[in-house]
Amino acid sequence: MPDTGGAGTFRGGLSVVRDYRVLAEKAALNVRSNKRRHRPFGLFGGGEGASSWNILNPGDGQRILPTLPMQPIPLEQGDLFRHITAGGGGYGDPLERDPQRVLDDVIEERITIAHAKEQYGVVIRADDPPTIDEQATQKLRHEMRRKP
């Protein structure tokens, strides 16, 4: 999932989405996950990774499940259980990440153009293919470094 790895000189790993459809008439779900309230931390200035989620029947009427249900959750045929893993924390200052690597992440849909700007201070033009605005990137990174 884009924008789920913690920002850093080395970006954290991205969240993975797994969907499970109930084919039987009935089923019981017992799941244990973590890293929702206490997200994966970054190291040496790196940002936190995204939280994990357990969702029953995503969309309208969805139900967010706890990280550790105390009782099995009854499921019926056709129900969809979606598990989204936590993203990994970043390592190092995001403003030190090579802008070319940030651009590569945008091209490979690991992060969005907005995330590149907000988290890494890299201004990317939405050309085809996308390109880095070097001057705007230098200016933005300078401004971001000055903020406490």
PyMOL commands that set and color helices and strands:
alter all, ss='L'
color gray80, all
select helices_A, chain A and resi 94-96+99-107+113-120+134-146
alter helices_A, ss='H'
color red, helices_A
select strands_A, chain A and resi 17-21+26-29+53-56+63-64+73-76+80-84+124-125+131-132
alter strands_A, ss='S'
color yellow, strands_A
deselect
rebuild
show_as cartoon
